[in-house]
Amino acid sequence: MKPTSRALAALALLLCTSCTFHTTATRWNGLYDEDGKPVFVKTTTNVGFNLGVLLPLAGNVTIDAMIDEVTAEIAAQDGDRVRLVQTGSENYWYGWSPFTWILTPVVTEVVVEFEPSKEEIEKAKDENAALVRRQRRRMQADNSHVIPDRR
């Protein structure tokens, strides 16, 4: 295979894939929801592609597909009481025209608030306690070697 055809094949594979990013916020400084229970916020962002601006080609580029993916993940972790906070979908057809008129990047985001399982709550509490211990150790450490002497 020639180097140019390898590069084109790699580019085609790259363009026909999608990426999904998940983050979960678990630290709320000891504050709880109106029922007195901790709430986690999960943000899921998907980067996919449409064909001809409108036809889904790769990735979960619709809000319905993203909500299905997020709620399935929460259900698999025994989460409960889901509340949809925010959704958004951006179609970048105007990016590098006319190329993006054919293969259009789409970024879809769903933000969900949910009540986690008891195991997840305990795990988050342990991680938060470890974080606080590390922060205290750093604050109490002798950092005089970092600050140079004045001349």
PASEBA-1860 file (N, C-alpha, C; in nm, 3 decimals):
! residues 151
1> MKPTSRAL> 0.084/-0.118/0.000/0.000/0.000/0.000/0.089/0.124/0.000 ~ 0.057/0.218/-0.086/0.134/0.342/-0.097/0.111/0.429/0.026 ~ 0.209/0.515/0.061/0.194/0.603/0.178/0.071/0.694/0.169 ~ 0.039/0.742/0.047/-0.077/0.830/0.036/-0.207/0.753/0.057 ~ -0.214/0.630/0.007/-0.336/0.551/0.029/-0.347/0.508/0.175 ~ -0.236/0.486/0.243/-0.241/0.457/0.388/-0.294/0.577/0.464 ~ -0.246/0.695/0.429/-0.292/0.816/0.496/-0.441/0.839/0.471 ~ -0.486/0.814/0.348/-0.628/0.830/0.318/-0.712/0.727/0.392
9> AALALLLC> -0.662/0.604/0.402/-0.735/0.500/0.476/-0.742/0.535/0.625 ~ -0.633/0.585/0.680/-0.633/0.626/0.821/-0.728/0.742/0.844 ~ -0.731/0.837/0.750/-0.823/0.950/0.761/-0.967/0.903/0.752 ~ -0.995/0.810/0.663/-1.132/0.757/0.649/-1.174/0.685/0.777 ~ -1.085/0.605/0.836/-1.117/0.537/0.962/-1.141/0.638/1.074 ~ -1.059/0.740/1.080/-1.074/0.842/1.182/-1.207/0.915/1.169 ~ -1.245/0.947/1.047/-1.368/1.021/1.025/-1.493/0.937/1.046 ~ -1.481/0.806/1.036/-1.598/0.719/1.052/-1.613/0.667/1.195
17> TSCTFHTT> -1.541/0.724/1.286/-1.555/0.685/1.426/-1.616/0.800/1.504 ~ -1.657/0.768/1.623/-1.711/0.873/1.711/-1.653/0.853/1.850 ~ -1.662/0.955/1.931/-1.609/0.951/2.067/-1.717/0.995/2.163 ~ -1.720/0.931/2.279/-1.812/0.970/2.384/-1.732/0.995/2.510 ~ -1.759/1.107/2.577/-1.690/1.145/2.699/-1.791/1.152/2.813 ~ -1.758/1.088/2.924/-1.846/1.087/3.041/-1.774/1.151/3.160 ~ -1.842/1.239/3.231/-1.790/1.292/3.357/-1.904/1.293/3.458 ~ -1.868/1.269/3.584/-1.968/1.269/3.690/-1.918/1.357/3.803
25> ATRWNGLY> -2.000/1.454/3.841/-1.969/1.543/3.954/-2.022/1.478/4.081 ~ -1.935/1.458/4.180/-1.974/1.389/4.303/-1.949/1.470/4.428 ~ -1.880/1.583/4.420/-1.845/1.660/4.539/-1.935/1.783/4.549 ~ -2.009/1.792/4.659/-2.103/1.901/4.678/-2.086/1.967/4.814 ~ -1.968/1.957/4.874/-1.936/2.024/5.001/-2.037/1.992/5.111 ~ -2.085/1.868/5.114/-2.177/1.826/5.219/-2.321/1.869/5.199 ~ -2.354/1.929/5.087/-2.491/1.972/5.060/-2.568/1.860/4.991 ~ -2.700/1.857/5.014/-2.784/1.751/4.959/-2.904/1.811/4.889
33> DEDGKPVF> -2.984/1.726/4.823/-3.104/1.774/4.756/-3.216/1.797/4.857 ~ -3.334/1.833/4.810/-3.444/1.866/4.900/-3.491/1.748/4.985 ~ -3.458/1.625/4.942/-3.493/1.506/5.020/-3.383/1.466/5.118 ~ -3.275/1.542/5.121/-3.165/1.511/5.211/-3.074/1.401/5.159 ~ -3.077/1.375/5.029/-2.995/1.269/4.969/-2.892/1.331/4.875 ~ -2.775/1.269/4.864/-2.674/1.321/4.771/-2.718/1.299/4.626 ~ -2.683/1.391/4.541/-2.718/1.385/4.400/-2.589/1.397/4.319 ~ -2.576/1.313/4.218/-2.463/1.320/4.126/-2.513/1.380/3.996
41> VKTTTNVG> -2.424/1.448/3.924/-2.456/1.505/3.793/-2.362/1.442/3.692 ~ -2.421/1.377/3.593/-2.343/1.310/3.488/-2.358/1.388/3.358 ~ -2.244/1.424/3.300/-2.241/1.492/3.170/-2.184/1.396/3.067 ~ -2.257/1.376/2.960/-2.213/1.289/2.852/-2.209/1.369/2.724 ~ -2.093/1.370/2.660/-2.075/1.443/2.534/-2.034/1.344/2.427 ~ -2.100/1.350/2.312/-2.069/1.261/2.201/-2.031/1.343/2.080 ~ -1.922/1.302/2.015/-1.881/1.364/1.890/-1.902/1.259/1.782 ~ -1.993/1.288/1.690/-2.025/1.195/1.582/-2.026/1.266/1.449
49> FNLGVLLP> -2.075/1.196/1.347/-2.076/1.252/1.212/-2.209/1.224/1.143 ~ -2.255/1.321/1.069/-2.370/1.306/0.981/-2.321/1.302/0.838 ~ -2.397/1.236/0.753/-2.370/1.233/0.610/-2.465/1.331/0.544 ~ -2.412/1.424/0.468/-2.496/1.521/0.401/-2.572/1.610/0.497 ~ -2.511/1.651/0.603/-2.560/1.742/0.706/-2.668/1.679/0.794 ~ -2.760/1.598/0.742/-2.875/1.552/0.820/-2.881/1.404/0.852 ~ -2.816/1.317/0.776/-2.829/1.172/0.796/-2.722/1.120/0.892 ~ -2.761/1.064/1.008/-2.663/1.012/1.104/-2.576/0.903/1.042
57> LAGNVTID> -2.445/0.917/1.059/-2.350/0.822/1.002/-2.277/0.747/1.112 ~ -2.218/0.817/1.208/-2.140/0.753/1.314/-2.166/0.824/1.445 ~ -2.189/0.746/1.550/-2.207/0.803/1.683/-2.352/0.832/1.715 ~ -2.378/0.854/1.845/-2.511/0.891/1.891/-2.529/1.041/1.873 ~ -2.582/1.081/1.760/-2.592/1.223/1.730/-2.731/1.279/1.757 ~ -2.822/1.195/1.808/-2.955/1.244/1.842/-2.971/1.249/1.994 ~ -3.055/1.337/2.040/-3.080/1.351/2.184/-3.140/1.222/2.240 ~ -3.233/1.159/2.166/-3.295/1.034/2.212/-3.191/0.925/2.236
65> AMIDEVTA> -3.098/0.909/2.142/-2.994/0.807/2.157/-2.903/0.838/2.276 ~ -2.872/0.965/2.295/-2.787/1.003/2.408/-2.856/0.979/2.542 ~ -2.983/1.015/2.553/-3.057/0.991/2.677/-3.065/0.843/2.705 ~ -3.088/0.763/2.602/-3.093/0.617/2.618/-2.960/0.564/2.669 ~ -2.850/0.614/2.614/-2.717/0.569/2.656/-2.688/0.606/2.802 ~ -2.720/0.731/2.838/-2.690/0.778/2.974/-2.776/0.705/3.077 ~ -2.904/0.690/3.051/-2.991/0.622/3.148/-2.958/0.474/3.159 ~ -2.914/0.412/3.050/-2.872/0.272/3.057/-2.749/0.257/3.146
73> EIAAQDGD> -2.656/0.351/3.134/-2.535/0.347/3.218/-2.570/0.368/3.366 ~ -2.661/0.462/3.394/-2.702/0.487/3.532/-2.776/0.367/3.589 ~ -2.863/0.305/3.509/-2.936/0.186/3.553/-2.841/0.070/3.580 ~ -2.736/0.057/3.500/-2.638/-0.050/3.521/-2.563/-0.032/3.653 ~ -2.552/0.092/3.701/-2.484/0.120/3.828/-2.584/0.129/3.943 ~ -2.707/0.084/3.923/-2.814/0.087/4.023/-2.849/0.228/4.067 ~ -2.836/0.324/3.977/-2.877/0.461/4.006/-3.028/0.472/4.003 ~ -3.080/0.583/4.057/-3.224/0.598/4.067/-3.260/0.745/4.052
81> RVRLVQTG> -3.386/0.774/4.030/-3.442/0.909/4.027/-3.364/1.001/3.933 ~ -3.378/0.980/3.807/-3.307/1.057/3.705/-3.386/1.183/3.671 ~ -3.314/1.294/3.658/-3.375/1.421/3.615/-3.286/1.482/3.508 ~ -3.345/1.507/3.392/-3.271/1.566/3.281/-3.252/1.715/3.309 ~ -3.126/1.760/3.307/-3.095/1.899/3.338/-3.080/1.982/3.211 ~ -3.006/1.928/3.113/-2.976/2.007/2.993/-2.943/1.913/2.878 ~ -2.983/1.953/2.759/-2.944/1.881/2.637/-2.901/1.983/2.534 ~ -2.822/1.938/2.442/-2.780/2.027/2.334/-2.718/1.948/2.221
89> SENYWYGW> -2.736/1.995/2.102/-2.677/1.931/1.985/-2.634/2.040/1.888 ~ -2.511/2.034/1.846/-2.456/2.134/1.754/-2.407/2.065/1.628 ~ -2.460/2.106/1.515/-2.426/2.051/1.386/-2.330/2.149/1.318 ~ -2.205/2.109/1.295/-2.103/2.200/1.241/-2.094/2.191/1.089 ~ -2.205/2.209/1.019/-2.207/2.204/0.874/-2.128/2.320/0.813 ~ -2.110/2.427/0.887/-2.045/2.548/0.835/-1.894/2.547/0.858 ~ -1.840/2.440/0.915/-1.699/2.435/0.954/-1.601/2.457/0.841 ~ -1.582/2.359/0.754/-1.490/2.369/0.641/-1.568/2.338/0.514
97> SPFTWILT> -1.656/2.427/0.478/-1.737/2.402/0.360/-1.647/2.398/0.236 ~ -1.678/2.319/0.139/-1.791/2.229/0.120/-1.769/2.090/0.179 ~ -1.650/2.063/0.237/-1.623/1.930/0.294/-1.725/1.893/0.402 ~ -1.757/1.987/0.493/-1.850/1.956/0.602/-1.995/1.950/0.556 ~ -2.023/1.984/0.434/-2.157/1.962/0.379/-2.177/1.813/0.348 ~ -2.066/1.743/0.325/-2.072/1.599/0.294/-2.061/1.518/0.422 ~ -1.957/1.543/0.500/-1.934/1.473/0.626/-1.935/1.577/0.737 ~ -2.045/1.582/0.812/-2.070/1.690/0.906/-2.043/1.646/1.050
105> PVVTEVVV> -1.951/1.711/1.122/-1.932/1.679/1.264/-2.051/1.728/1.346 ~ -2.091/1.647/1.443/-2.203/1.681/1.531/-2.160/1.654/1.675 ~ -2.180/1.752/1.762/-2.149/1.738/1.905/-2.282/1.742/1.981 ~ -2.310/1.635/2.054/-2.434/1.624/2.131/-2.398/1.610/2.278 ~ -2.470/1.682/2.365/-2.442/1.678/2.508/-2.571/1.661/2.587 ~ -2.564/1.575/2.689/-2.677/1.552/2.779/-2.624/1.560/2.922 ~ -2.693/1.638/3.006/-2.658/1.651/3.147/-2.774/1.596/3.228 ~ -2.745/1.498/3.315/-2.848/1.429/3.392/-2.811/1.434/3.540
113> EFEPSKEE> -2.908/1.464/3.622/-2.892/1.458/3.768/-2.957/1.328/3.813 ~ -2.887/1.251/3.900/-2.944/1.124/3.943/-2.902/1.093/4.086 ~ -2.979/1.006/4.148/-2.946/0.959/4.282/-2.870/0.827/4.267 ~ -2.747/0.822/4.311/-2.665/0.702/4.291/-2.702/0.592/4.390 ~ -2.644/0.475/4.367/-2.664/0.363/4.460/-2.587/0.391/4.588 ~ -2.619/0.317/4.694/-2.550/0.335/4.822/-2.401/0.305/4.811 ~ -2.365/0.208/4.728/-2.223/0.175/4.708/-2.149/0.292/4.642 ~ -2.212/0.354/4.543/-2.152/0.469/4.476/-2.136/0.587/4.572
121> IEKAKDEN> -2.234/0.606/4.658/-2.227/0.715/4.757/-2.111/0.692/4.852 ~ -2.098/0.569/4.902/-1.987/0.537/4.993/-1.852/0.553/4.923 ~ -1.845/0.508/4.799/-1.721/0.522/4.724/-1.685/0.670/4.707 ~ -1.783/0.753/4.673/-1.758/0.897/4.656/-1.717/0.961/4.788 ~ -1.779/0.920/4.900/-1.741/0.974/5.031/-1.597/0.938/5.064 ~ -1.558/0.814/5.036/-1.419/0.772/5.061/-1.321/0.852/4.975 ~ -1.353/0.871/4.848/-1.266/0.947/4.759/-1.257/1.093/4.805 ~ -1.368/1.150/4.848/-1.367/1.288/4.896/-1.285/1.302/5.023
129> AALVRRQR> -1.296/1.205/5.115/-1.217/1.208/5.238/-1.068/1.198/5.206 ~ -1.032/1.113/5.110/-0.892/1.100/5.070/-0.843/1.231/5.007 ~ -0.925/1.296/4.929/-0.889/1.424/4.869/-0.865/1.529/4.975 ~ -0.952/1.536/5.074/-0.937/1.634/5.182/-0.808/1.607/5.259 ~ -0.776/1.480/5.285/-0.652/1.446/5.355/-0.530/1.491/5.274 ~ -0.531/1.466/5.143/-0.419/1.509/5.059/-0.406/1.661/5.057 ~ -0.518/1.730/5.051/-0.514/1.877/5.050/-0.458/1.930/5.182 ~ -0.500/1.873/5.293/-0.448/1.917/5.423/-0.299/1.892/5.434
137> RRMQADNS> -0.254/1.776/5.386/-0.111/1.745/5.389/-0.031/1.846/5.309 ~ -0.082/1.883/5.191/-0.014/1.983/5.109/-0.011/2.119/5.175 ~ -0.122/2.156/5.240/-0.129/2.287/5.307/-0.034/2.293/5.426 ~ -0.015/2.183/5.496/0.068/2.181/5.615/0.215/2.151/5.586 ~ 0.245/2.119/5.461/0.382/2.084/5.426/0.471/2.208/5.430 ~ 0.600/2.184/5.452/0.697/2.293/5.452/0.738/2.319/5.307 ~ 0.695/2.432/5.255/0.725/2.468/5.117/0.827/2.580/5.107 ~ 0.907/2.598/5.209/1.004/2.707/5.208/1.111/2.689/5.100
145> HVIPDRR> 1.135/2.565/5.059/1.235/2.541/4.956/1.187/2.586/4.817 ~ 1.059/2.607/4.801/1.003/2.646/4.672/1.018/2.796/4.649 ~ 1.006/2.874/4.754/1.012/3.019/4.743/1.159/3.061/4.751 ~ 1.211/3.127/4.647/1.352/3.166/4.649/1.375/3.280/4.750 ~ 1.499/3.288/4.798/1.537/3.398/4.888/1.537/3.529/4.809 ~ 1.496/3.636/4.878/1.501/3.767/4.815/1.645/3.815/4.809 ~ 1.679/3.885/4.706/1.817/3.936/4.690/1.818/4.083/4.703
END
